[in-house]
């Protein structure tokens, strides 16, 4: 049986990011992993076309949540991969 981990309380996932992820159908880290941080970021952007959604901050936060590390400590190769 697969265990899912809630977004709430996950590293890098605050109230705003959790709310925005929930709006696009992502409720757990498993959901996020299946959707991928890149697709989740695009989904959030579609819901907020008039807002600037900081690409690096959101992508780094989402990837860091999956890896259980602070977004500021992501290895440079992962940051580069996310920016491309």
PDB file of N, CA, C and O in Angstrom:
ATOM      1  N   UNK A   1       0.841  -1.181   0.000  1.00  0.00           N
ATOM      2  CA  UNK A   1       0.000   0.000   0.000  1.00  0.00           C
ATOM      3  C   UNK A   1       0.887   1.245   0.000  1.00  0.00           C
ATOM      4  O   UNK A   1       1.783   1.372   0.835  1.00  0.00           O
ATOM      5  N   UNK A   2       0.635   2.166  -0.942  1.00  0.00           N
ATOM      6  CA  UNK A   2       1.444   3.377  -1.066  1.00  0.00           C
ATOM      7  C   UNK A   2       0.975   4.428  -0.065  1.00  0.00           C
ATOM      8  O   UNK A   2      -0.224   4.654   0.103  1.00  0.00           O
ATOM      9  N   UNK A   3       1.919   5.055   0.582  1.00  0.00           N
ATOM     10  CA  UNK A   3       1.612   6.123   1.523  1.00  0.00           C
ATOM     11  C   UNK A   3       1.759   7.456   0.814  1.00  0.00           C
ATOM     12  O   UNK A   3       2.739   7.689   0.106  1.00  0.00           O
ATOM     13  N   UNK A   4       0.781   8.327   1.008  1.00  0.00           N
ATOM     14  CA  UNK A   4       0.886   9.665   0.437  1.00  0.00           C
ATOM     15  C   UNK A   4       1.170  10.655   1.561  1.00  0.00           C
ATOM     16  O   UNK A   4       0.715  10.489   2.693  1.00  0.00           O
ATOM     17  N   UNK A   5       1.915  11.662   1.228  1.00  0.00           N
ATOM     18  CA  UNK A   5       2.280  12.687   2.205  1.00  0.00           C
ATOM     19  C   UNK A   5       1.558  13.970   1.829  1.00  0.00           C
ATOM     20  O   UNK A   5       1.637  14.432   0.691  1.00  0.00           O
ATOM     21  N   UNK A   6       0.854  14.537   2.798  1.00  0.00           N
ATOM     22  CA  UNK A   6       0.115  15.775   2.571  1.00  0.00           C
ATOM     23  C   UNK A   6       1.071  16.909   2.251  1.00  0.00           C
ATOM     24  O   UNK A   6       2.223  16.914   2.683  1.00  0.00           O
ATOM     25  N   UNK A   7       0.576  17.863   1.492  1.00  0.00           N
ATOM     26  CA  UNK A   7       1.373  19.047   1.195  1.00  0.00           C
ATOM     27  C   UNK A   7       1.606  19.874   2.452  1.00  0.00           C
ATOM     28  O   UNK A   7       2.701  20.395   2.666  1.00  0.00           O
ATOM     29  N   UNK A   8       0.582  19.991   3.276  1.00  0.00           N
ATOM     30  CA  UNK A   8       0.680  20.788   4.492  1.00  0.00           C
ATOM     31  C   UNK A   8       1.796  20.239   5.368  1.00  0.00           C
ATOM     32  O   UNK A   8       1.819  19.054   5.699  1.00  0.00           O
ATOM     33  N   UNK A   9       2.706  21.107   5.731  1.00  0.00           N
ATOM     34  CA  UNK A   9       3.829  20.697   6.566  1.00  0.00           C
ATOM     35  C   UNK A   9       5.034  20.207   5.790  1.00  0.00           C
ATOM     36  O   UNK A   9       6.087  19.954   6.375  1.00  0.00           O
ATOM     37  N   UNK A  10       4.895  20.068   4.469  1.00  0.00           N
ATOM     38  CA  UNK A  10       6.036  19.654   3.654  1.00  0.00           C
ATOM     39  C   UNK A  10       6.988  20.828   3.497  1.00  0.00           C
ATOM     40  O   UNK A  10       6.575  21.988   3.496  1.00  0.00           O
ATOM     41  N   UNK A  11       8.249  20.514   3.366  1.00  0.00           N
ATOM     42  CA  UNK A  11       9.268  21.552   3.204  1.00  0.00           C
ATOM     43  C   UNK A  11       8.938  22.427   1.993  1.00  0.00           C
ATOM     44  O   UNK A  11       8.592  21.921   0.926  1.00  0.00           O
ATOM     45  N   UNK A  12       9.048  23.728   2.172  1.00  0.00           N
ATOM     46  CA  UNK A  12       8.847  24.740   1.126  1.00  0.00           C
ATOM     47  C   UNK A  12       7.394  25.002   0.754  1.00  0.00           C
ATOM     48  O   UNK A  12       7.134  25.861  -0.088  1.00  0.00           O
ATOM     49  N   UNK A  13       6.452  24.302   1.341  1.00  0.00           N
ATOM     50  CA  UNK A  13       5.046  24.458   0.962  1.00  0.00           C
ATOM     51  C   UNK A  13       4.325  25.273   2.031  1.00  0.00           C
ATOM     52  O   UNK A  13       3.960  24.761   3.089  1.00  0.00           O
ATOM     53  N   UNK A  14       4.133  26.546   1.728  1.00  0.00           N
ATOM     54  CA  UNK A  14       3.387  27.415   2.626  1.00  0.00           C
ATOM     55  C   UNK A  14       1.914  27.420   2.247  1.00  0.00           C
ATOM     56  O   UNK A  14       1.481  26.696   1.350  1.00  0.00           O
ATOM     57  N   UNK A  15       1.169  28.237   2.938  1.00  0.00           N
ATOM     58  CA  UNK A  15      -0.278  28.305   2.747  1.00  0.00           C
ATOM     59  C   UNK A  15      -0.646  28.681   1.308  1.00  0.00           C
ATOM     60  O   UNK A  15      -1.534  28.069   0.715  1.00  0.00           O
ATOM     61  N   UNK A  16       0.032  29.681   0.751  1.00  0.00           N
ATOM     62  CA  UNK A  16      -0.302  30.148  -0.594  1.00  0.00           C
ATOM     63  C   UNK A  16      -0.001  29.093  -1.640  1.00  0.00           C
ATOM     64  O   UNK A  16      -0.837  28.824  -2.503  1.00  0.00           O
ATOM     65  N   UNK A  17       1.174  28.494  -1.578  1.00  0.00           N
ATOM     66  CA  UNK A  17       1.516  27.468  -2.565  1.00  0.00           C
ATOM     67  C   UNK A  17       0.589  26.273  -2.414  1.00  0.00           C
ATOM     68  O   UNK A  17       0.144  25.713  -3.416  1.00  0.00           O
ATOM     69  N   UNK A  18       0.289  25.875  -1.193  1.00  0.00           N
ATOM     70  CA  UNK A  18      -0.625  24.748  -0.977  1.00  0.00           C
ATOM     71  C   UNK A  18      -1.990  25.053  -1.603  1.00  0.00           C
ATOM     72  O   UNK A  18      -2.554  24.213  -2.303  1.00  0.00           O
ATOM     73  N   UNK A  19      -2.511  26.239  -1.353  1.00  0.00           N
ATOM     74  CA  UNK A  19      -3.815  26.630  -1.901  1.00  0.00           C
ATOM     75  C   UNK A  19      -3.791  26.579  -3.426  1.00  0.00           C
ATOM     76  O   UNK A  19      -4.712  26.053  -4.051  1.00  0.00           O
ATOM     77  N   UNK A  20      -2.747  27.120  -4.011  1.00  0.00           N
ATOM     78  CA  UNK A  20      -2.652  27.148  -5.474  1.00  0.00           C
ATOM     79  C   UNK A  20      -2.493  25.751  -6.066  1.00  0.00           C
ATOM     80  O   UNK A  20      -3.028  25.468  -7.138  1.00  0.00           O
ATOM     81  N   UNK A  21      -1.770  24.887  -5.383  1.00  0.00           N
ATOM     82  CA  UNK A  21      -1.655  23.502  -5.841  1.00  0.00           C
ATOM     83  C   UNK A  21      -3.006  22.789  -5.733  1.00  0.00           C
ATOM     84  O   UNK A  21      -3.402  22.064  -6.645  1.00  0.00           O
ATOM     85  N   UNK A  22      -3.703  22.995  -4.630  1.00  0.00           N
ATOM     86  CA  UNK A  22      -5.024  22.382  -4.448  1.00  0.00           C
ATOM     87  C   UNK A  22      -5.972  22.809  -5.569  1.00  0.00           C
ATOM     88  O   UNK A  22      -6.772  22.004  -6.047  1.00  0.00           O
ATOM     89  N   UNK A  23      -5.886  24.062  -5.986  1.00  0.00           N
ATOM     90  CA  UNK A  23      -6.761  24.575  -7.052  1.00  0.00           C
ATOM     91  C   UNK A  23      -6.567  23.841  -8.370  1.00  0.00           C
ATOM     92  O   UNK A  23      -7.474  23.805  -9.202  1.00  0.00           O
ATOM     93  N   UNK A  24      -5.394  23.257  -8.564  1.00  0.00           N
ATOM     94  CA  UNK A  24      -5.150  22.520  -9.815  1.00  0.00           C
ATOM     95  C   UNK A  24      -5.155  21.001  -9.584  1.00  0.00           C
ATOM     96  O   UNK A  24      -4.674  20.234 -10.418  1.00  0.00           O
ATOM     97  N   UNK A  25      -5.704  20.588  -8.446  1.00  0.00           N
ATOM     98  CA  UNK A  25      -5.887  19.159  -8.196  1.00  0.00           C
ATOM     99  C   UNK A  25      -4.708  18.441  -7.576  1.00  0.00           C
ATOM    100  O   UNK A  25      -4.641  17.212  -7.624  1.00  0.00           O
ATOM    101  N   UNK A  26      -3.785  19.173  -7.002  1.00  0.00           N
ATOM    102  CA  UNK A  26      -2.625  18.556  -6.346  1.00  0.00           C
ATOM    103  C   UNK A  26      -2.806  18.712  -4.839  1.00  0.00           C
ATOM    104  O   UNK A  26      -2.818  19.825  -4.313  1.00  0.00           O
ATOM    105  N   UNK A  27      -2.947  17.567  -4.149  1.00  0.00           N
ATOM    106  CA  UNK A  27      -3.210  17.569  -2.715  1.00  0.00           C
ATOM    107  C   UNK A  27      -2.136  16.875  -1.889  1.00  0.00           C
ATOM    108  O   UNK A  27      -2.091  17.022  -0.667  1.00  0.00           O
ATOM    109  N   UNK A  28      -1.280  16.124  -2.551  1.00  0.00           N
ATOM    110  CA  UNK A  28      -0.231  15.379  -1.858  1.00  0.00           C
ATOM    111  C   UNK A  28       1.079  15.496  -2.629  1.00  0.00           C
ATOM    112  O   UNK A  28       1.100  15.922  -3.784  1.00  0.00           O
ATOM    113  N   UNK A  29       2.165  15.113  -1.976  1.00  0.00           N
ATOM    114  CA  UNK A  29       3.452  15.086  -2.681  1.00  0.00           C
ATOM    115  C   UNK A  29       3.432  14.050  -3.796  1.00  0.00           C
ATOM    116  O   UNK A  29       4.110  14.218  -4.810  1.00  0.00           O
ATOM    117  N   UNK A  30       2.672  12.994  -3.621  1.00  0.00           N
ATOM    118  CA  UNK A  30       2.534  11.987  -4.684  1.00  0.00           C
ATOM    119  C   UNK A  30       1.881  12.613  -5.911  1.00  0.00           C
ATOM    120  O   UNK A  30       2.323  12.395  -7.039  1.00  0.00           O
ATOM    121  N   UNK A  31       0.819  13.395  -5.682  1.00  0.00           N
ATOM    122  CA  UNK A  31       0.179  14.106  -6.793  1.00  0.00           C
ATOM    123  C   UNK A  31       1.186  15.019  -7.497  1.00  0.00           C
ATOM    124  O   UNK A  31       1.238  15.071  -8.726  1.00  0.00           O
ATOM    125  N   UNK A  32       1.975  15.729  -6.710  1.00  0.00           N
ATOM    126  CA  UNK A  32       2.971  16.650  -7.263  1.00  0.00           C
ATOM    127  C   UNK A  32       4.016  15.897  -8.077  1.00  0.00           C
ATOM    128  O   UNK A  32       4.392  16.334  -9.165  1.00  0.00           O
ATOM    129  N   UNK A  33       4.479  14.780  -7.562  1.00  0.00           N
ATOM    130  CA  UNK A  33       5.475  13.990  -8.286  1.00  0.00           C
ATOM    131  C   UNK A  33       4.914  13.472  -9.605  1.00  0.00           C
ATOM    132  O   UNK A  33       5.606  13.462 -10.624  1.00  0.00           O
ATOM    133  N   UNK A  34       3.653  13.041  -9.577  1.00  0.00           N
ATOM    134  CA  UNK A  34       3.030  12.526 -10.802  1.00  0.00           C
ATOM    135  C   UNK A  34       2.817  13.628 -11.828  1.00  0.00           C
ATOM    136  O   UNK A  34       2.978  13.398 -13.027  1.00  0.00           O
ATOM    137  N   UNK A  35       2.458  14.813 -11.372  1.00  0.00           N
ATOM    138  CA  UNK A  35       2.205  15.936 -12.279  1.00  0.00           C
ATOM    139  C   UNK A  35       3.506  16.581 -12.726  1.00  0.00           C
ATOM    140  O   UNK A  35       3.578  17.094 -13.843  1.00  0.00           O
ATOM    141  N   UNK A  36       4.516  16.570 -11.904  1.00  0.00           N
ATOM    142  CA  UNK A  36       5.839  17.197 -12.030  1.00  0.00           C
ATOM    143  C   UNK A  36       5.762  18.668 -11.640  1.00  0.00           C
ATOM    144  O   UNK A  36       4.758  19.334 -11.890  1.00  0.00           O
ATOM    145  N   UNK A  37       6.836  19.172 -11.022  1.00  0.00           N
ATOM    146  CA  UNK A  37       6.859  20.584 -10.648  1.00  0.00           C
ATOM    147  C   UNK A  37       6.663  21.527 -11.844  1.00  0.00           C
ATOM    148  O   UNK A  37       6.010  22.563 -11.718  1.00  0.00           O
ATOM    149  N   UNK A  38       7.221  21.174 -12.984  1.00  0.00           N
ATOM    150  CA  UNK A  38       7.106  22.029 -14.167  1.00  0.00           C
ATOM    151  C   UNK A  38       5.648  22.167 -14.613  1.00  0.00           C
ATOM    152  O   UNK A  38       5.187  23.272 -14.898  1.00  0.00           O
ATOM    153  N   UNK A  39       4.931  21.054 -14.673  1.00  0.00           N
ATOM    154  CA  UNK A  39       3.524  21.094 -15.085  1.00  0.00           C
ATOM    155  C   UNK A  39       2.668  21.780 -14.024  1.00  0.00           C
ATOM    156  O   UNK A  39       1.720  22.493 -14.355  1.00  0.00           O
ATOM    157  N   UNK A  40       2.996  21.569 -12.763  1.00  0.00           N
ATOM    158  CA  UNK A  40       2.261  22.235 -11.682  1.00  0.00           C
ATOM    159  C   UNK A  40       2.448  23.742 -11.791  1.00  0.00           C
ATOM    160  O   UNK A  40       1.489  24.498 -11.634  1.00  0.00           O
ATOM    161  N   UNK A  41       3.658  24.180 -12.054  1.00  0.00           N
ATOM    162  CA  UNK A  41       3.941  25.614 -12.204  1.00  0.00           C
ATOM    163  C   UNK A  41       3.110  26.198 -13.348  1.00  0.00           C
ATOM    164  O   UNK A  41       2.508  27.262 -13.202  1.00  0.00           O
ATOM    165  N   UNK A  42       3.079  25.504 -14.476  1.00  0.00           N
ATOM    166  CA  UNK A  42       2.294  26.003 -15.612  1.00  0.00           C
ATOM    167  C   UNK A  42       0.804  26.050 -15.268  1.00  0.00           C
ATOM    168  O   UNK A  42       0.104  26.984 -15.658  1.00  0.00           O
ATOM    169  N   UNK A  43       0.323  25.043 -14.539  1.00  0.00           N
ATOM    170  CA  UNK A  43      -1.076  25.028 -14.129  1.00  0.00           C
ATOM    171  C   UNK A  43      -1.419  26.193 -13.220  1.00  0.00           C
ATOM    172  O   UNK A  43      -2.473  26.812 -13.368  1.00  0.00           O
ATOM    173  N   UNK A  44      -0.541  26.492 -12.286  1.00  0.00           N
ATOM    174  CA  UNK A  44      -0.756  27.641 -11.395  1.00  0.00           C
ATOM    175  C   UNK A  44      -0.767  28.927 -12.211  1.00  0.00           C
ATOM    176  O   UNK A  44      -1.607  29.800 -11.994  1.00  0.00           O
ATOM    177  N   UNK A  45       0.165  29.040 -13.146  1.00  0.00           N
ATOM    178  CA  UNK A  45       0.228  30.234 -13.987  1.00  0.00           C
ATOM    179  C   UNK A  45      -1.044  30.456 -14.802  1.00  0.00           C
ATOM    180  O   UNK A  45      -1.466  31.596 -14.996  1.00  0.00           O
ATOM    181  N   UNK A  46      -1.648  29.383 -15.274  1.00  0.00           N
ATOM    182  CA  UNK A  46      -2.897  29.497 -16.037  1.00  0.00           C
ATOM    183  C   UNK A  46      -4.032  30.012 -15.158  1.00  0.00           C
ATOM    184  O   UNK A  46      -4.903  30.740 -15.634  1.00  0.00           O
ATOM    185  N   UNK A  47      -4.027  29.643 -13.890  1.00  0.00           N
ATOM    186  CA  UNK A  47      -5.064  30.105 -12.966  1.00  0.00           C
ATOM    187  C   UNK A  47      -4.870  31.561 -12.564  1.00  0.00           C
ATOM    188  O   UNK A  47      -5.815  32.211 -12.116  1.00  0.00           O
ATOM    189  N   UNK A  48      -3.664  32.073 -12.718  1.00  0.00           N
ATOM    190  CA  UNK A  48      -3.344  33.447 -12.304  1.00  0.00           C
ATOM    191  C   UNK A  48      -2.648  34.195 -13.435  1.00  0.00           C
ATOM    192  O   UNK A  48      -1.505  34.625 -13.281  1.00  0.00           O
ATOM    193  N   UNK A  49      -3.327  34.353 -14.570  1.00  0.00           N
ATOM    194  CA  UNK A  49      -2.662  34.975 -15.732  1.00  0.00           C
ATOM    195  C   UNK A  49      -2.249  36.425 -15.510  1.00  0.00           C
ATOM    196  O   UNK A  49      -1.345  36.917 -16.186  1.00  0.00           O
ATOM    197  N   UNK A  50      -2.889  37.108 -14.583  1.00  0.00           N
ATOM    198  CA  UNK A  50      -2.556  38.517 -14.341  1.00  0.00           C
ATOM    199  C   UNK A  50      -1.518  38.708 -13.250  1.00  0.00           C
ATOM    200  O   UNK A  50      -1.141  39.839 -12.946  1.00  0.00           O
ATOM    201  N   UNK A  51      -1.052  37.617 -12.658  1.00  0.00           N
ATOM    202  CA  UNK A  51      -0.060  37.704 -11.581  1.00  0.00           C
ATOM    203  C   UNK A  51       1.281  37.206 -12.080  1.00  0.00           C
ATOM    204  O   UNK A  51       1.358  36.338 -12.949  1.00  0.00           O
ATOM    205  N   UNK A  52       2.332  37.769 -11.515  1.00  0.00           N
ATOM    206  CA  UNK A  52       3.666  37.266 -11.801  1.00  0.00           C
ATOM    207  C   UNK A  52       3.940  36.144 -10.808  1.00  0.00           C
ATOM    208  O   UNK A  52       4.010  36.378  -9.601  1.00  0.00           O
ATOM    209  N   UNK A  53       4.092  34.941 -11.313  1.00  0.00           N
ATOM    210  CA  UNK A  53       4.398  33.784 -10.482  1.00  0.00           C
ATOM    211  C   UNK A  53       5.898  33.526 -10.658  1.00  0.00           C
ATOM    212  O   UNK A  53       6.318  33.053 -11.714  1.00  0.00           O
ATOM    213  N   UNK A  54       6.710  33.831  -9.641  1.00  0.00           N
ATOM    214  CA  UNK A  54       8.163  33.700  -9.785  1.00  0.00           C
ATOM    215  C   UNK A  54       8.574  32.266 -10.150  1.00  0.00           C
ATOM    216  O   UNK A  54       8.465  31.339  -9.347  1.00  0.00           O
ATOM    217  N   UNK A  55       9.038  32.128 -11.363  1.00  0.00           N
ATOM    218  CA  UNK A  55       9.368  30.804 -11.883  1.00  0.00           C
ATOM    219  C   UNK A  55      10.378  30.078 -11.013  1.00  0.00           C
ATOM    220  O   UNK A  55      10.127  28.957 -10.570  1.00  0.00           O
ATOM    221  N   UNK A  56      11.498  30.697 -10.770  1.00  0.00           N
ATOM    222  CA  UNK A  56      12.536  29.992 -10.007  1.00  0.00           C
ATOM    223  C   UNK A  56      12.073  29.674  -8.596  1.00  0.00           C
ATOM    224  O   UNK A  56      12.289  28.563  -8.111  1.00  0.00           O
ATOM    225  N   UNK A  57      11.441  30.630  -7.931  1.00  0.00           N
ATOM    226  CA  UNK A  57      11.009  30.373  -6.558  1.00  0.00           C
ATOM    227  C   UNK A  57      10.008  29.221  -6.514  1.00  0.00           C
ATOM    228  O   UNK A  57      10.152  28.308  -5.702  1.00  0.00           O
ATOM    229  N   UNK A  58       8.991  29.257  -7.385  1.00  0.00           N
ATOM    230  CA  UNK A  58       7.986  28.196  -7.356  1.00  0.00           C
ATOM    231  C   UNK A  58       8.582  26.857  -7.767  1.00  0.00           C
ATOM    232  O   UNK A  58       8.377  25.854  -7.084  1.00  0.00           O
ATOM    233  N   UNK A  59       9.303  26.831  -8.854  1.00  0.00           N
ATOM    234  CA  UNK A  59       9.882  25.555  -9.300  1.00  0.00           C
ATOM    235  C   UNK A  59      10.858  24.989  -8.273  1.00  0.00           C
ATOM    236  O   UNK A  59      10.834  23.794  -7.979  1.00  0.00           O
ATOM    237  N   UNK A  60      11.712  25.845  -7.733  1.00  0.00           N
ATOM    238  CA  UNK A  60      12.664  25.374  -6.721  1.00  0.00           C
ATOM    239  C   UNK A  60      11.927  24.872  -5.485  1.00  0.00           C
ATOM    240  O   UNK A  60      12.301  23.849  -4.912  1.00  0.00           O
ATOM    241  N   UNK A  61      10.885  25.583  -5.074  1.00  0.00           N
ATOM    242  CA  UNK A  61      10.118  25.166  -3.899  1.00  0.00           C
ATOM    243  C   UNK A  61       9.443  23.826  -4.118  1.00  0.00           C
ATOM    244  O   UNK A  61       9.479  22.957  -3.247  1.00  0.00           O
ATOM    245  N   UNK A  62       8.831  23.658  -5.273  1.00  0.00           N
ATOM    246  CA  UNK A  62       8.126  22.408  -5.558  1.00  0.00           C
ATOM    247  C   UNK A  62       9.094  21.234  -5.657  1.00  0.00           C
ATOM    248  O   UNK A  62       8.831  20.161  -5.113  1.00  0.00           O
ATOM    249  N   UNK A  63      10.202  21.436  -6.344  1.00  0.00           N
ATOM    250  CA  UNK A  63      11.197  20.362  -6.457  1.00  0.00           C
ATOM    251  C   UNK A  63      11.806  20.057  -5.092  1.00  0.00           C
ATOM    252  O   UNK A  63      11.992  18.891  -4.742  1.00  0.00           O
ATOM    253  N   UNK A  64      12.114  21.093  -4.323  1.00  0.00           N
ATOM    254  CA  UNK A  64      12.658  20.898  -2.985  1.00  0.00           C
ATOM    255  C   UNK A  64      11.702  20.143  -2.083  1.00  0.00           C
ATOM    256  O   UNK A  64      12.131  19.331  -1.262  1.00  0.00           O
ATOM    257  N   UNK A  65      10.401  20.404  -2.227  1.00  0.00           N
ATOM    258  CA  UNK A  65       9.409  19.674  -1.430  1.00  0.00           C
ATOM    259  C   UNK A  65       9.474  18.181  -1.741  1.00  0.00           C
ATOM    260  O   UNK A  65       9.404  17.350  -0.835  1.00  0.00           O
ATOM    261  N   UNK A  66       9.607  17.847  -3.013  1.00  0.00           N
ATOM    262  CA  UNK A  66       9.703  16.432  -3.395  1.00  0.00           C
ATOM    263  C   UNK A  66      10.973  15.781  -2.858  1.00  0.00           C
ATOM    264  O   UNK A  66      10.970  14.607  -2.489  1.00  0.00           O
ATOM    265  N   UNK A  67      12.053  16.550  -2.816  1.00  0.00           N
ATOM    266  CA  UNK A  67      13.336  16.023  -2.345  1.00  0.00           C
ATOM    267  C   UNK A  67      13.540  16.205  -0.840  1.00  0.00           C
ATOM    268  O   UNK A  67      14.527  15.733  -0.276  1.00  0.00           O
ATOM    269  N   UNK A  68      12.590  16.898  -0.196  1.00  0.00           N
ATOM    270  CA  UNK A  68      12.644  17.197   1.235  1.00  0.00           C
ATOM    271  C   UNK A  68      13.891  17.994   1.609  1.00  0.00           C
ATOM    272  O   UNK A  68      14.557  17.719   2.607  1.00  0.00           O
ATOM    273  N   UNK A  69      14.188  19.003   0.761  1.00  0.00           N
ATOM    274  CA  UNK A  69      15.288  19.916   1.076  1.00  0.00           C
ATOM    275  C   UNK A  69      14.833  21.356   0.846  1.00  0.00           C
ATOM    276  O   UNK A  69      13.960  21.611   0.016  1.00  0.00           O
ATOM    277  N   UNK A  70      15.416  22.276   1.569  1.00  0.00           N
ATOM    278  CA  UNK A  70      15.110  23.683   1.422  1.00  0.00           C
ATOM    279  C   UNK A  70      15.398  24.114  -0.014  1.00  0.00           C
ATOM    280  O   UNK A  70      16.428  23.747  -0.579  1.00  0.00           O
ATOM    281  N   UNK A  71      14.497  24.887  -0.601  1.00  0.00           N
ATOM    282  CA  UNK A  71      14.644  25.276  -2.004  1.00  0.00           C
ATOM    283  C   UNK A  71      15.939  26.029  -2.269  1.00  0.00           C
ATOM    284  O   UNK A  71      16.470  25.967  -3.378  1.00  0.00           O
ATOM    285  N   UNK A  72      16.452  26.734  -1.281  1.00  0.00           N
ATOM    286  CA  UNK A  72      17.705  27.481  -1.469  1.00  0.00           C
ATOM    287  C   UNK A  72      18.922  26.560  -1.510  1.00  0.00           C
ATOM    288  O   UNK A  72      20.005  26.982  -1.917  1.00  0.00           O
ATOM    289  N   UNK A  73      18.753  25.324  -1.097  1.00  0.00           N
ATOM    290  CA  UNK A  73      19.874  24.377  -1.064  1.00  0.00           C
ATOM    291  C   UNK A  73      19.830  23.346  -2.186  1.00  0.00           C
ATOM    292  O   UNK A  73      20.578  22.369  -2.166  1.00  0.00           O
ATOM    293  N   UNK A  74      18.953  23.565  -3.162  1.00  0.00           N
ATOM    294  CA  UNK A  74      18.927  22.661  -4.308  1.00  0.00           C
ATOM    295  C   UNK A  74      20.272  22.702  -5.017  1.00  0.00           C
ATOM    296  O   UNK A  74      20.840  23.780  -5.189  1.00  0.00           O
ATOM    297  N   UNK A  75      20.786  21.571  -5.426  1.00  0.00           N
ATOM    298  CA  UNK A  75      22.038  21.565  -6.178  1.00  0.00           C
ATOM    299  C   UNK A  75      21.897  22.373  -7.476  1.00  0.00           C
ATOM    300  O   UNK A  75      20.829  22.401  -8.087  1.00  0.00           O
ATOM    301  N   UNK A  76      22.966  23.014  -7.875  1.00  0.00           N
ATOM    302  CA  UNK A  76      22.943  23.884  -9.051  1.00  0.00           C
ATOM    303  C   UNK A  76      22.499  23.143 -10.314  1.00  0.00           C
ATOM    304  O   UNK A  76      21.819  23.728 -11.156  1.00  0.00           O
ATOM    305  N   UNK A  77      22.867  21.869 -10.463  1.00  0.00           N
ATOM    306  CA  UNK A  77      22.460  21.136 -11.662  1.00  0.00           C
ATOM    307  C   UNK A  77      20.938  20.964 -11.728  1.00  0.00           C
ATOM    308  O   UNK A  77      20.366  20.970 -12.818  1.00  0.00           O
ATOM    309  N   UNK A  78      20.282  20.812 -10.584  1.00  0.00           N
ATOM    310  CA  UNK A  78      18.826  20.699 -10.572  1.00  0.00           C
ATOM    311  C   UNK A  78      18.202  22.056 -10.887  1.00  0.00           C
ATOM    312  O   UNK A  78      17.225  22.128 -11.633  1.00  0.00           O
ATOM    313  N   UNK A  79      18.755  23.133 -10.327  1.00  0.00           N
ATOM    314  CA  UNK A  79      18.243  24.470 -10.627  1.00  0.00           C
ATOM    315  C   UNK A  79      18.346  24.752 -12.122  1.00  0.00           C
ATOM    316  O   UNK A  79      17.409  25.271 -12.731  1.00  0.00           O
ATOM    317  N   UNK A  80      19.477  24.411 -12.701  1.00  0.00           N
ATOM    318  CA  UNK A  80      19.675  24.646 -14.128  1.00  0.00           C
ATOM    319  C   UNK A  80      18.661  23.860 -14.961  1.00  0.00           C
ATOM    320  O   UNK A  80      18.090  24.382 -15.918  1.00  0.00           O
ATOM    321  N   UNK A  81      18.452  22.614 -14.586  1.00  0.00           N
ATOM    322  CA  UNK A  81      17.490  21.765 -15.280  1.00  0.00           C
ATOM    323  C   UNK A  81      16.076  22.373 -15.217  1.00  0.00           C
ATOM    324  O   UNK A  81      15.344  22.345 -16.206  1.00  0.00           O
ATOM    325  N   UNK A  82      15.706  22.909 -14.074  1.00  0.00           N
ATOM    326  CA  UNK A  82      14.383  23.504 -13.909  1.00  0.00           C
ATOM    327  C   UNK A  82      14.223  24.788 -14.722  1.00  0.00           C
ATOM    328  O   UNK A  82      13.118  25.110 -15.159  1.00  0.00           O
ATOM    329  N   UNK A  83      15.293  25.505 -14.924  1.00  0.00           N
ATOM    330  CA  UNK A  83      15.235  26.771 -15.667  1.00  0.00           C
ATOM    331  C   UNK A  83      15.135  26.563 -17.178  1.00  0.00           C
ATOM    332  O   UNK A  83      14.754  27.478 -17.908  1.00  0.00           O
ATOM    333  N   UNK A  84      15.474  25.377 -17.642  1.00  0.00           N
ATOM    334  CA  UNK A  84      15.447  25.153 -19.093  1.00  0.00           C
ATOM    335  C   UNK A  84      14.100  24.709 -19.590  1.00  0.00           C
ATOM    336  O   UNK A  84      13.928  24.483 -20.788  1.00  0.00           O
TER     337      UNK A  84
END
